[in-house]
Amino acid sequence: MAEIKISDLTPKGSNLAATDLLVISEDIGGGLYETKSITGDEVLSAVAQATVEVRNTTGATIYKGTIVYISGTSGGKALISKAQADSEITSSKTLGVVTADIANNANGNVLANGLLTLLDTRTTATNPFTTDTLVIGDDLYLSPTTAGYVTNVKPISPNHLVNIGKVLETSGTTGQILYAIVNGYELGELHDVNTTGAVSGDSLALDGTVWKPKPIDSTPTASSTNLVTSGGVFTGLNNYGITVDLIDALTVDFALGYSYIINSVTNVTNAPTTTILDDGVAYVLGATIATNSVMTVTVSTAARVQLNVTRL
């Protein structure tokens, strides 16, 4: 190989290109110079990004463009694994994108926010990071189907939403993506929401300054034109009234999608004698009513009554 002298190299001014190769020389005395080479891509990326050094102990190489999450710590460095949007564990701690291949049991860099260049954005890349055909301007998200991949299709629940960034250029060699990792939030992670004790079918109600779960009725089925509503006044998290209109007919059937207790009956309009059957058997106030059990309410005269209920 021919000897290259520093004096033979062309000084580089403005308009640095990613494909440029730079040689940096430092006079260390005695007529000696220490030289180092760096690519234009590395310089441009360093200006545009903030990276963190991590360690790969997954047992395999993690390639450039792969999205990773923090899976542990060792020796003062974060351990990384491929992120995936199908679970809380593999998505909520999404850190960023691998900037260059990281071999197993080796250290490397991950970018959370900034520009990464010289990417092969094709699905046919040697080591692809997407199964979607990307185009300039695409918003990218963490893939729920393939670990470490990005997708241009916004995931929906029950998958998790992690915003990855935007495609600036597509190419087999000079692709560019601007990364801005933003992990989505689950409802229970919001500072003014407490979902403790929530069960399927609950709604949210404001309790002071905090939103908390509140049971709601499933749509009852009636055997007449009578109306059963859940518009009663709530007296507690699980205590509420079911208003029963028995005007056009004196009997109504309904069923609720959870177990509960009827504690008492309050006459709202008129003062009828009220009888209640639980699946055809006389109901005793305070007894547990099974989920979807058919309740029959009968009054002696046209009236509106309220069933005071505790959900179990």
C-alpha positions as CSV (number, residue, x, y, z in Angstrom):
1,M,0.0,0.0,0.0
2,A,1.4,3.4,-1.0
3,E,2.4,5.8,1.8
4,I,0.0,8.7,2.2
5,K,1.4,12.0,3.6
6,I,-0.8,14.4,5.6
7,S,0.3,17.1,3.2
8,D,-1.2,15.1,0.3
9,L,-4.7,15.3,1.9
10,T,-7.2,18.0,0.9
11,P,-8.4,20.3,3.6
12,K,-12.2,20.0,4.2
13,G,-14.2,23.2,4.5
14,S,-18.0,23.5,4.8
15,N,-20.7,21.2,3.4
16,L,-19.5,18.0,5.0
17,A,-21.0,14.9,3.4
18,A,-21.8,11.6,5.1
19,T,-19.5,9.8,2.6
20,D,-16.5,11.9,3.4
21,L,-13.5,10.4,5.2
22,L,-11.7,12.8,7.5
23,V,-8.2,12.5,8.9
24,I,-7.5,14.3,12.1
25,S,-3.8,14.9,12.9
26,E,-2.3,15.9,16.2
27,D,1.4,17.0,16.7
28,I,2.7,15.0,19.6
29,G,6.2,16.4,19.4
30,G,9.5,15.2,18.1
31,G,8.4,15.6,14.6
32,L,5.7,12.9,15.1
33,Y,2.0,13.2,14.4
34,E,-0.9,11.0,15.7
35,T,-3.6,10.6,13.2
36,K,-7.1,9.3,13.4
37,S,-9.8,8.8,10.7
38,I,-13.5,9.5,11.1
39,T,-16.3,9.4,8.5
40,G,-18.5,12.3,7.7
41,D,-21.5,10.2,8.8
42,E,-20.0,9.8,12.2
43,V,-19.4,13.5,12.5
44,L,-22.9,14.5,11.3
45,S,-24.5,11.9,13.6
46,A,-22.5,13.1,16.6
47,V,-23.7,16.6,16.0
48,A,-27.3,15.6,15.6
49,Q,-27.7,13.0,18.4
50,A,-27.1,12.1,22.0
51,T,-26.2,8.5,22.6
52,V,-25.7,6.3,25.6
53,E,-23.3,3.4,25.9
54,V,-25.0,0.1,26.6
55,R,-24.2,-3.6,26.7
56,N,-25.6,-6.5,24.7
57,T,-25.8,-9.9,26.6
58,T,-28.7,-11.3,24.6
59,G,-26.7,-14.1,23.0
60,A,-26.8,-12.6,19.5
61,T,-25.7,-9.5,17.6
62,I,-28.1,-6.6,17.7
63,Y,-28.0,-4.8,14.4
64,K,-28.0,-1.1,13.5
65,G,-31.6,0.2,13.3
66,T,-32.9,-2.2,16.0
67,I,-35.1,-0.7,18.7
68,V,-34.2,-1.8,22.2
69,Y,-35.4,-1.4,25.7
70,I,-33.5,-1.5,29.1
71,S,-33.7,-5.1,30.3
72,G,-31.2,-4.7,33.2
73,T,-27.9,-3.3,34.4
74,S,-24.4,-4.6,34.6
75,G,-21.0,-3.0,35.3
76,G,-22.4,0.5,35.3
77,K,-24.1,0.1,31.9
78,A,-27.7,-0.6,30.9
79,L,-28.3,-4.0,29.4
80,I,-30.5,-4.0,26.3
81,S,-32.9,-6.4,24.6
82,K,-35.1,-6.0,21.5
83,A,-38.2,-4.0,22.3
84,Q,-41.7,-5.0,21.2
85,A,-45.0,-3.3,21.6
86,D,-47.1,-6.4,22.5
87,S,-46.4,-6.2,26.3
88,E,-45.7,-3.7,29.0
89,I,-42.4,-5.2,30.0
90,T,-40.9,-5.0,26.5
91,S,-42.2,-1.6,25.5
92,S,-42.5,0.7,28.6
93,K,-38.7,1.0,29.0
94,T,-37.9,1.5,25.3
95,L,-34.6,3.3,25.2
96,G,-33.8,4.0,21.5
97,V,-32.2,2.7,18.4
98,V,-28.9,0.9,18.0
99,T,-26.5,3.1,16.0
100,A,-24.1,0.4,14.9
101,D,-24.1,-3.4,15.2
102,I,-23.4,-4.6,18.7
103,A,-22.0,-8.1,19.1
104,N,-23.0,-10.4,21.9
105,N,-21.2,-9.5,25.2
106,A,-20.0,-6.2,23.7
107,N,-20.7,-2.6,24.3
108,G,-22.3,-0.2,21.8
109,N,-24.4,2.9,21.5
110,V,-28.1,3.6,21.5
111,L,-29.7,6.8,20.3
112,A,-32.9,8.0,21.9
113,N,-33.3,11.4,20.2
114,G,-31.5,12.5,17.0
115,L,-30.6,11.7,13.5
116,L,-29.3,8.3,12.3
117,T,-28.0,8.1,8.7
118,L,-26.7,5.6,6.2
119,L,-29.6,3.2,7.0
120,D,-30.9,0.5,4.8
121,T,-34.6,1.1,5.1
122,R,-35.7,-1.7,2.8
123,T,-37.6,-4.8,4.0
124,T,-35.0,-6.8,1.9
125,A,-32.0,-5.4,3.8
126,T,-29.4,-7.9,5.1
127,N,-30.5,-7.1,8.6
128,P,-33.9,-5.3,8.2
129,F,-35.6,-3.4,11.0
130,T,-39.1,-3.2,9.4
131,T,-41.5,-5.4,7.5
132,D,-43.3,-2.3,6.1
133,T,-42.4,-0.4,2.9
134,L,-41.3,2.9,4.3
135,V,-41.8,6.2,2.5
136,I,-40.5,9.7,3.2
137,G,-42.6,11.4,5.9
138,D,-43.8,8.2,7.5
139,D,-44.4,8.3,11.3
140,L,-42.8,5.3,12.9
141,Y,-43.9,3.2,15.9
142,L,-42.6,0.2,17.8
143,S,-43.8,-2.9,16.1
144,P,-46.1,-5.2,18.2
145,T,-45.4,-8.2,15.9
146,T,-41.6,-8.3,15.5
147,A,-39.1,-7.7,18.3
148,G,-36.8,-4.7,17.5
149,Y,-38.7,-3.6,14.4
150,V,-40.5,-0.4,13.6
151,T,-43.8,0.0,11.8
152,N,-45.6,2.8,10.0
153,V,-49.0,1.4,11.2
154,K,-50.0,2.9,14.5
155,P,-50.6,0.1,17.0
156,I,-54.0,0.0,18.8
157,S,-54.9,-1.6,22.2
158,P,-54.2,-4.1,23.6
159,N,-50.8,-3.4,21.9
160,H,-48.7,-0.6,23.4
161,L,-48.0,2.7,21.7
162,V,-44.4,3.8,21.5
163,N,-43.6,6.7,19.1
164,I,-40.2,6.1,17.4
165,G,-39.7,9.0,14.9
166,K,-40.1,10.0,11.3
167,V,-38.6,8.8,8.0
168,L,-36.5,11.6,6.3
169,E,-35.0,9.5,3.5
170,T,-35.5,6.0,2.2
171,S,-32.6,4.1,0.6
172,G,-30.7,0.9,0.5
173,T,-27.6,2.8,1.7
174,T,-28.3,6.4,2.7
175,G,-31.7,6.2,4.5
176,Q,-32.2,8.7,7.3
177,I,-34.6,8.5,10.3
178,L,-35.1,11.2,12.9
179,Y,-35.7,9.5,16.2
180,A,-37.7,10.9,19.0
181,I,-38.6,8.0,21.4
182,V,-41.8,8.7,23.3
183,N,-43.4,5.9,25.4
184,G,-47.2,5.9,25.5
185,Y,-49.1,5.8,28.8
186,E,-51.6,3.4,30.2
187,L,-54.7,4.8,31.8
188,G,-53.5,3.8,35.3
189,E,-50.2,5.7,34.8
190,L,-51.8,9.1,34.6
191,H,-51.2,11.2,37.7
192,D,-54.9,11.9,38.4
193,V,-56.3,8.4,37.7
194,N,-56.4,5.5,40.2
195,T,-57.6,2.2,38.6
196,T,-57.2,0.1,41.8
197,G,-60.0,-2.4,42.0
198,A,-61.3,-1.8,38.5
199,V,-63.1,-4.8,36.8
200,S,-64.4,-5.3,33.3
201,G,-67.3,-3.1,32.5
202,D,-66.5,-0.3,35.0
203,S,-66.6,3.4,34.0
204,L,-64.5,6.3,35.5
205,A,-66.0,8.9,37.9
206,L,-64.3,11.9,39.3
207,D,-63.9,11.5,43.1
208,G,-62.5,14.8,44.3
209,T,-59.4,15.4,42.2
210,V,-58.9,11.7,41.2
211,W,-60.7,9.6,38.7
212,K,-61.7,6.2,40.1
213,P,-63.5,3.1,38.7
214,K,-67.3,3.0,39.1
215,P,-69.6,0.1,38.2
216,I,-72.2,0.6,35.5
217,D,-75.2,-1.5,34.5
218,S,-75.2,-3.7,31.5
219,T,-78.1,-3.0,29.3
220,P,-81.1,-4.8,30.9
221,T,-83.6,-6.8,28.9
222,A,-87.2,-6.0,29.6
223,S,-90.3,-8.2,29.0
224,S,-92.5,-5.1,28.5
225,T,-92.2,-1.4,27.4
226,N,-91.1,-0.5,30.9
227,L,-87.7,1.1,31.3
228,V,-84.9,0.1,33.7
229,T,-82.2,2.7,34.0
230,S,-79.0,3.1,36.1
231,G,-79.5,6.8,36.6
232,G,-79.8,6.6,40.4
233,V,-77.7,8.6,42.8
234,F,-74.4,6.9,43.7
235,T,-73.9,6.7,47.4
236,G,-70.4,5.1,47.2
237,L,-68.0,3.3,44.9
238,N,-70.2,0.2,44.7
239,N,-73.6,1.4,46.0
240,Y,-76.2,2.9,43.7
241,G,-79.8,2.9,42.8
242,I,-81.5,1.3,39.8
243,T,-84.7,3.2,38.9
244,V,-87.5,1.0,37.6
245,D,-90.4,2.6,35.8
246,L,-93.5,0.5,36.0
247,I,-96.2,2.7,34.4
248,D,-97.3,1.0,31.2
249,A,-97.2,-2.5,32.8
250,L,-96.8,-3.7,36.4
251,T,-93.9,-6.2,35.7
252,V,-90.5,-6.0,34.2
253,D,-87.5,-8.4,33.8
254,F,-83.9,-7.4,33.7
255,A,-80.4,-8.9,34.0
256,L,-77.1,-7.4,35.0
257,G,-73.6,-8.5,33.9
258,Y,-72.2,-8.9,37.4
259,S,-73.3,-10.2,40.8
260,Y,-74.9,-7.8,43.3
261,I,-77.2,-7.4,46.3
262,I,-80.5,-5.5,46.5
263,N,-80.4,-3.9,50.0
264,S,-83.8,-2.1,49.9
265,V,-86.5,-0.7,47.7
266,T,-87.5,2.9,47.7
267,N,-90.8,4.2,46.4
268,V,-90.2,7.1,44.1
269,T,-93.7,7.5,42.6
270,N,-96.8,6.2,44.5
271,A,-96.5,3.5,47.2
272,P,-97.0,0.1,45.6
273,T,-96.4,-3.3,47.1
274,T,-93.3,-4.6,45.4
275,T,-92.3,-8.2,44.9
276,I,-89.0,-9.4,43.4
277,L,-88.2,-12.8,41.9
278,D,-84.7,-14.1,41.2
279,D,-84.9,-16.5,38.2
280,G,-88.5,-17.2,39.2
281,V,-87.8,-17.7,43.0
282,A,-88.9,-15.1,45.6
283,Y,-86.0,-12.8,46.4
284,V,-85.0,-12.0,49.9
285,L,-83.4,-8.5,50.4
286,G,-79.7,-8.8,51.1
287,A,-79.2,-12.1,49.2
288,T,-76.6,-12.4,46.5
289,I,-77.8,-12.3,42.9
290,A,-75.7,-14.1,40.4
291,T,-74.3,-12.6,37.2
292,N,-76.9,-12.4,34.4
293,S,-79.6,-13.8,36.7
294,V,-83.0,-12.7,35.4
295,M,-84.8,-10.5,38.0
296,T,-88.5,-9.9,37.9
297,V,-89.9,-6.8,39.6
298,T,-93.7,-6.6,40.1
299,V,-95.7,-3.7,41.7
300,S,-99.3,-3.7,42.8
301,T,-100.0,-0.4,41.1
302,A,-98.4,1.8,38.5
303,A,-95.3,3.3,40.1
304,R,-91.6,4.1,39.9
305,V,-89.3,2.4,42.4
306,Q,-85.6,2.4,43.1
307,L,-83.7,-0.7,43.9
308,N,-80.8,0.2,46.2
309,V,-78.0,-2.0,45.1
310,T,-74.5,-3.0,46.1
311,R,-72.3,-4.5,43.4
312,L,-70.1,-7.4,44.5
